[in-house]
Amino acid sequence: MPSLTNLRITEDELERLTGLDISDTFMGRAIRPSVLRSRRRLRSLLMSEVLTLGLFIIFCLPVSLVIARNLPGFTGEDLGKFLAISLGIAVGLFALWNGYLWQRGKQLTQLSHLLDQVDRHNEIIDAIALMEELDSVRANNREPVDRQEIFQALDATRSSLICALTTERIVRKHQKMIAKRAELAEAIAQNLAMLQTLQENATANEYGQFLTEALSIGIIVQQELSEFMPSESLSNRWSNK
């Protein structure tokens, strides 16, 4: 039976499974939506935002000042106005950066949901660890509770989460290819529907045989391509037409 420590899913393991830097507030270059549901995580995010804004200001102000001093006709009286403009640019860039982070977070919705479940899994383990610690210091001589079933359940949950995170990473890395494959499958299904309609409406002449041959080719292409469509075969698409 695995120990509680081995049942946890650590940040290092999450980073290896997802290919992204994972923390309580970020998942790669994206903000985790769950930060809005936790005061602790929200405070951590705000501190990170303050530091990021400071970096934008530190970068923009000196660069702007150097540029301003090289402009013809620049005087010390223009310095305050120029610094205010530079500060505005820094805040604008900071807002754009945050917009990108939130937009990126929307693209990783599935990963965000999985990470939330990982957090729940780890919280259960922490609660059990706390219960075991409290039981160990109690004065009464109670019989030990058999925790084998909960340990087996947590082990199964951990395995499921790892499989789900691995699958999400594979799909995320190849989502463009998957979208293109679905688009091609839809085009083939539409062409097959058109061929069948033409064949049904064709009269008994020499062209009817050609339509039959064309439909046969389309069906064979559909069957071959279905080998690369494990999630939803082209035959299913065709049967729904």
N, C-alpha and C positions, 0 to 999 in steps of 0.2 A: 504494500500500500504506500503510495507516494506521500511525502511529508507536505505540510502546509507551504513551506518555502518553495518546494518544487512545483506546487500547483499555481503559484503566482505567474502572471505574465508581465515581465519587467519591461521597462522602457527600451533597454538594449535589444530585447527580443522583438519588441514592436518595430523598432527601426530596421531590424534585419528582415522582418516579414513584409513590411510595407515599402521599404526602400526610401523612407522619408524620416526626417527628424521629428520625433514625437515627444510632446510634453503635455502638461495639463492645459495649456492655452493654445498651442500651435500644433499643426500637422503639416510639416513641410512649410511651404510659403503660403499658408492659409491659417485663418483663425478658426478654432473649433467653436461651433455654435453653443456648445455646452458651457462656455465661460459665462454666458448670460444667466445661467441657472445656479451659479455658485458664487457667493460673495468672495470666498477665498481666491477663486480663479479670476474673478473680475478685478480684484485688487492687484493680482499679479499681472494681468493684462494692462491695467492702467499704468503700473510702474514701467512696464516695458514700453508703453506708448510714450510716456514722458521722456524716457531715455532716447527713444527713436527720434522724437521731435527735437531734442537737444542736439543730436547728431546732424540733423538736417540744418539746424540753425548754425552750428559750428562750421559746417561745410559751406553754406551759402554766403554768410556774412563776410568772411575773409576774402573769398573769391570775388564777391561783388565790390568790395573795397579796393582791391587791386585793379579791377577793371575801371572803376570810377576814377582813380587817380591818374590813369592814362588817357582819360577823355579830355579833349581840349576845352578850356574854360571852366574846369571844375574847381570850385572853391570850398573852403571849410564850411560856409553857410549852407551848402548843398548836402553836407554829410548826413545830417539828421534825416532829411527827406529820403535820401538814397538808402540809408539803413532801414527806414520804415518799409520802403519798397522791397528791399532784400528780405526782410522778415516776412513780409506778405508772400513772397515767392516761396520761402521755406515752408510756410504753413500750407500753401497750396500744394506743393510737392508732397508734403506729409499726408494731406487729405487724399491725393491721388493714390499714394502708396497704400493707404488703408482701404480705399475702394477696391484696389486690386486684391488685397488680402481677403476681403469679404467675398468678392466675386469668385476667387479661387476656392474659397470654402464651400460655395454652392456647388461647384463642380465635383467636390469630394464628399457629397452628402452621404453616400453609402459607407464610405470609410469612416465618416464621423459617427454614424449610427453604430458601426462595429466597435469603434473605440469606446463609445458610451457603454456598450455591453461588457467590454473588457474592464472598464472601471467598476461596474457592478460586480463582476466576478471577483476582482481583487478586494472590493469592500466586504464581500461575504467572507473571504479568507481572513481579512483583518478582524472581523467580528468574531469568527470562530477562535482565532488566536487569543483574542481578549477573553473570551469565555473560558478557554483552557487555562489561561493565566489566573483568572479569578478562582476557578475550581481548585487550582493547586495550592492556594493560600487559605482556603476555607478550613475551619476547624473540625467540622463534622466529618465523619468517616462514611461518606456515601460511596456506593459502588460506582466504579467508572462506567461512563456511558459509551456504548459501542458506536463509534463514529464512522464505521466502515462504509455505510451506505452513502452518507454525505460526501465522504472522500471520493467514492467511486463516481458520484454525480458530478462533483467538481472536476474530476479528471476528465470525464466525458465532455463537460462544458468547455474545458480548456482545449481539448482536442478539436472540438467543433469550431471554436473561435479561431484557432490557428489555421484550420482549413479554409474558413471564410475569408480571413485576412489574406491568405495566399492567393485565393481565387480572385479577390478584389484587385490585388496588385497585377495579376496576369491580365484581367479584363481592362484595367486602367491603362496598362502599357500598350495594349493592342486595340484600344477602342476605335481608333480611326480605321483600322483594317476591318473590324467587326461591322462598323457602320457601312463601309464600302461593300462588304460582302452581302449585307442585308439589302442594300440598294440594288446590287446586281441580281440578287435572287428575286426581288420584286419585279424587275424588268423582264426576267426570263418567264416568270409566272404570267405576266401580262401578255407577253408574246405568245405563249402557249394558248391562252384563252382566245386570243385573236385567231390563231391557226385553227383551233377547234371550231370556232364560229364559221370561219371560211369553209372548212371541210363540210360542215353540216348543211351549209347553204349552197354548196357547189352542185352543179348538175352532172349527170353521168357523161363526161367527156374526157378528153385526154388530160385536161388540167386537174381533174379530180384526183388522178393518181399522183400528180406532183404534190398536191396539197397533203395527201396521205403520207407521202415520203417526208415532206417538210415537218409534219406533225410528229412522225416517228423520230426524226432527228432531234426535235425539240424535247421529246420525252426522254431520249437517251441522254441528252445534255443535262436535263433536270436530274436524272438519276445519278449521273457522275458527280454533279456539283453537290448533291445531297450528302456525299461522303465528307464534305468539308463543312457541313451545317449540322453539327451534333445537337445544338439546342433546339432548332426548329427546322425540320427537313423541308426541302422544296416540295416534296410530295404532299406534305400537309398544307402548304400554301396553295398547291394546285387543287387539292380536294375541296378547299374552301371557296374556290372560284365558282 
